[in-house]
Amino acid sequence: MNNAGLYDAIIVGAGPAGTSAAIHLAMKGARVLLAEAKRFPRAKLCGEFISPECLVHFRRLGVMDEMIAAGGVELAETIFYGRQGRSLRVPSEWFANGGRALGLSRAEMDRRLINRARMIGVEVLEEAQAVGLIIEDNCVCGVQLKSDGVVRAYRSFVSVDATGRGRALVQYAARHKSVRLERSRKDVQPLSRKRASLVAFKAHLVDAQVARGCCEIYFYEGGYGGLSGVESGLSNLCFIASAEQVRKCGGDAERVMHEVVMRNRRAAQTLARTRIASEWLCVAIESFGRRELVPADGLITVGDAASFIDPFTGSGMLMALESGELAAEMIARRLPQLSVGESFKALATDYQARYNERFSSRLRMCSLLRRAAFAPPTIAHLVMNALNISERVRRRVARATRRTSQHSLHSGALH
């Protein structure tokens, strides 16, 4: 195994959370290595819904013009359709005054973010697979990466797991008996090998009859799905179904679409004459909610590796960008102390406290909405009727999926 240089931070996973952290750290003068197992551009299972607040992050990251030039579709509202076709509208401007959401493929968005990271001095390694950690005195001190058939050791003061729900670095940490994985909160989901109860699918479509300028969300027994336009005249369909339903369909994604998703009346209309324009992507989902933010000394998590929020809220991309920026802020603040050998504990405490301030309330709200989405048809119908009675209530519930505590809003740590 070859040894490489020393970095302030090594980030594994070049999705929006990882690149956000890398870019913000580099803009603060940090030495950053960003490693990605795939080569860009690459397709990614995702709803591909970029909420209006994300555009503010793109400006801070210096990629706003590139994102607009990518040719995505402006989305003025999201329409939720109950199982029997009853609808509920949420305008995009509720999340940002006069704002519009954007439908853009992950292939295009991620490519522009990683190019920006390179431009400002982040060392980027594509097709570099994390195969282990460097652990000394019970502390993560770097990452082992395999590229071109060679394993190299890269050392850092902080390592960041941005590998999504798979949490690759956390899994490697768990294999070391000398490393004690922390669980600081009761609501944190432990590492699990239980059988996944849900399966997610995604593909690009042609000739989908989605309403112009809309993201449509369909609820049906055992799951939900979303459909919206992206660049090049395509539409993105991303949906979740129960593992039992998927098994009954023989694991055939298109069959699941026809036999499960299209039980929703509106979905049956929009997808009736569509054709599949890409390969189906598929991933198993064990659970939603919180994961451990600091699973071991020297290691923190961001994005889906830290929390997996329900896709139907449309706030997953926002949480990824936000958590990456927050991690960068906390790391940059403590780097001078870490570089002279001080304890990682202060960084861990800061990051956990600020993360909880920013995200805990929205995760709780999304948990409540998830229960309604998966409730029996009668209860789900009553919830949708209740939300339709008052626009004010709908607006408050929608904003609660993005809510930040008042203390965090006025703390001034992030601008």
N, C-alpha and C positions, 0 to 999 in steps of 0.2 A: 504493500500500500504506500503510495506516494504522499508526501506532506506538501500542502499548499500554504498560502500566506495567512495572516491574521486580519480579521475584519471586526468592525464594531458590531455588526449584526449580520447574521445569515438568515435569509428568509427562504423557506422551501414552499413552493406553490406560487405560480405567477398569475393567479386569477385576480379579480378586482381588489380583494383584501390584501394579498401579498404585494401587488404592484403599488397600491396606495401607500402601504407602509414603506416600501423601498424608496419611492419617489420623495415622500415627505422627509425621510431620514437623509437622503442624499442632498436635498435642498438645505438641510441644516448642517451640511459638511461631514456627515458620517461616511465611513467606508462600508459599503454594503455589497453583499453578494446575494443575488436572486437566482435561485435554481428552480428549473421546471422540468418535469419528466417528459413532457411532450415537446414537439416542435410546432411553432406558430406559423400561420394561423391553423387552428384546429377547432372542430365543433365541440360543443359542451352542452350537456343536458341542463337546460335553464329555461325559465319563462321568458327571458329576453325582454323584460319590461323594465325600462329605466325611468324611475319616478322623477318628477320635476326637481326634487331636492338634490338628486345626483348631479344635475347640471352645475349646481353651485360647487360641488366637489371637483368636477371636471375643470372648472375655471381655476380653482386653487392648484390643481395638479398640472395645469398648463396644457390641457388637451381638448379644450372646448371646441376650437375651430376644427380640429381633426375629427371629432365625433360628429359634428353637424355635417361635415363634408362627406361622411360615410354613406349618406343617403337613406338613413332610417326614416321611419314613418312617425309623424307627430300624432300623439294620442291624447285627445281632449277629454276623454272620460273612460271609466271602467263601468261596465254593466254586468251585474251579477244576475244569473238566471237560476231560479229554483227548479226542482225536479219536474214540476208541472208547467214551467214556462213563465211563472211570475218573475218580474224583473225589478231590480233596484239599481239606481244610478249614483255613481260617485264621480263628480267632475275632478279632473286633474288639478284645477286651479285651487281646490281646497287645501292642497298640500304646499303650494307656493303661489303667491298672488300673481294671477295672469299666466301661471306656468302651464307648460304642456309636458306630458310624459313622452318618452321616445321608445319606439320599437326598433331594436338594433340587435343583430346577431352577436353572440359572444365571440365568434371568430373575428369579427371586425373590431369590436370594442376591446377585447384583450390584446389584439395585435397593436392597436394604437397606444394602449397603456404601456406595453412592454417596450415599444420603440421610444416612448418618452423617457422611460427609465434609463435606457441605454444613453440617450442624448444628454442626460444630466449627470452621467458618471457612474451609474450603478453597473457593476459587473454582472452580466446576465449569462447564465449557462442554460441552454436548452438541451433536451434529451439527456438530462443529468438526473439520474434516479437516486433518491436517498436510500441508502442500504444500511445505515446504522448511525450511531451517535458517538462522539468522543465524551467520555465520562471520567472525571477525575475528582476524588474526594466527594463523591455523591453529588457532583454538580455537572450539568451538561456544559461542555466547553467547545462544542462545535459539532459538525456533521460530516459523515462519510458519504461521498457522492460517487456514483459510478457513471462514467461516460466514455464512449469509445472502447469499452471493455476494460477500462482501468479504474480502480477504486482509489480515490484521493481523499485525504483528510483535510478539512477546512476548519480552522479554529476561529472562535469569535467570543466576544464578551456576552452576547445574547443570541439565542437561536429562536426563530419564530416559526411555528407550525401554521402554515396557511394552505394545507393540503386538503381542506374541505372535510366532509363527513368521515372520510377514511382515517384522518388524524394520524398520518404515517409516523411522524416524529414521536407522538405520544405513545404509539404502539411500541416503538423501539425502546423508549424509556421504560415502559412497563416490563420489558424482558430482562432488565438489569435488576438483580436482586438488591443491589446496593442503593438503588434509587427508590425512594418512598413517594409514590404518587399521592398528591394531596387532594382532599375533598373538603373544601372550606364551607360549602353550603349544602343544606339538605335537598335543595331542588336541583342539584347537579346530577346529570345522568352519568352513571358509572360506565366504564368500558364493559361491553357486553358482546357475547357470542350467540345471543338468542336468535332464533329464526325471525327474519324481517316480516312484519305484518303488512307492509305496503310496498308497492313497486311503482316507480315513476318512469314515464316514457316521454320522448320528445322527437319531433321530426318537423321539417319544413314542408309546406304544402303549396300547391298551385290550385287556383279556382275555388278557394274557400270563400264562402259568402258572408264573411265577417263585416259588420257595419263599419263604414268608413270612419277613420279617426277614433275607433273604439278598441279597447281591450275587453273581450267577453270572457266571463268566468261561468262555468257550468257546474252545477252540483248534481250528483246522482248517488245512488246507493253505494256506499263504500269508498267514495272519493270525490274528487273534483278536478277540473281541467281548465286551462286558459288558452285563448286563441287571439292573436293580434298580428297585425302586419309588421314585416321587417323590410329590409332593403331588397331591391331587385324584383319587386312585385310578388314576393313570397309571403306566406303567413307562417307563424310559428305556433305549433300545437304542442303543449306540454300538459300532461295529465297524470294523476295518481289514481291507482286502483288497488283494491285489496289483493293480497297475495293469493287468496283463495280464488277470487275471480280470474286472476291471471292464469292460475293452474287449470281452471276449467276451460280456458281458451287455448290451452296447449302452449302458453308462453308467446303466442302470436300477437304482436303489438297491434297490427291492423285489425285483427279480429276483436281484440279488447276495445279498440276505438268504436267498432260497429256495434258490438254486443253490450258494452257497458256505458261508454261515454255518450253514445247516441240515444240512450234511454232518456236523456234530457231532451225535451222537445225542441228547444232552440238549437242545441248541438246537432240534432237530426237534420235541421234545416240548413245550417251553415256548412256542414260536412258532407251533405248528400252527394255532391258531384265533384268533390275534391280528389286530387291525385297526389301521391306521395312523391316529393322531389328530392329527398335525401335519404340516407340510411337512418333507421330508427336507432336511437340511443336509449339505454335502459339502465336503471340502477335500483337496487333494493334500499328501502328506508326502514330503519329500526324504530326511530323515535324522533320527536321534535324537542326543542327546548335547549336548556343550558348544558354546557360541558365545563370541565375545569379550565379556568383561565391560565393558571400557573401550575401545570401538572408536575413540574420538577424544578429544582433550582437551576437557573440558567435557561429555562424554556418557557415561552408564553404562547398562547394560541390566539388567532384572529379569524374573522369570517365565520364560515360554517364550522370550522374546527372548534370555535369558541361557543357558538350558539347557532342552531338551525331553526330559523323562524319560518312560519307557515307560508308557502309560496303564494296563496291566494290573497295575502295582504299587500303584495306588490312592493314590500319593503326589504326584500332580501339583498338586492344590490346596494341599497342605501346602507344597510347595516354592515355590509362588507367594506365599503369605502370608508364609512365612519370608524369602524373598529381598527382598520389599518392606519388611519390618521391618528387615532387616539394612542395606539401602540407606539407609533413613531414619536409622538409628543412625550410620552412617558420614558421611552428609551433614551431619547436625546437629553432629557432633563437629568438622567442619572449616569450617563456615560462617563463624565469626568471622574465620578467616584469609582465606577466599576473598573476603569482603566488603571487605577492605582491599587486595585485589589480589595476594595471594600465589598461588603456583603451585597448579594442580590436581593436581600429581603426588602429593602426600602422600595426598590422598583416594583417588586411583586405586590406590596401593599398598596402603592399608588395606583397601579394598573387595575387591580381588583376593585378598589373603591370607586375610581372614575368610571370604569365599565359598568358597574352596578348602577351608578347614578344615571348614566345615559340610557341604559337598555332594559333594566329590570321591569319597569312599569309597562313598556310596550310588549315585552315577552309575556307578562301576565295577561294583558288584554288579548293577545293572540291565542293564548291557551284557552281562554273563555270562548272566543269565536270558533276555535277548532271544535270544541265540544258541540256547538250549535251546528256546525257544518256536517258533523258525523252523527248527529242526533237522528232518531226515527223521523220519518217524513212529516208526521203531524206536528212535532215540536219544531222542526226546521222551518215548516211553513208558518207557524205562529211567530217565530223570531223574525222572519222576513217581513211579515205583515206589520209587526210592531215597528220595525225600522223604517218602513215605508210611510208610516203615519206622520213622521216629523222629519223635515230636512235638517233641522237643528240637531236632532239626536244622531242622524246619520253622519253629519259632519263631525260631531264630537267623537263618535266611535271610530270613524276613519282616521282622524288625527291622533287618536290614542294609540294606533298601531305604529306611530312614529314619535310618541311623546317622550320628552326628556324632562327629568325632574327640574323644578325651579332652581334648586341649588346649583345644578350643573349648568343651567342656562346662564346664570349670572356669575359663575366662578371665574370666567375670563381666561381659563387655561387654553381654550381653543378659539380661534378667530376665523 
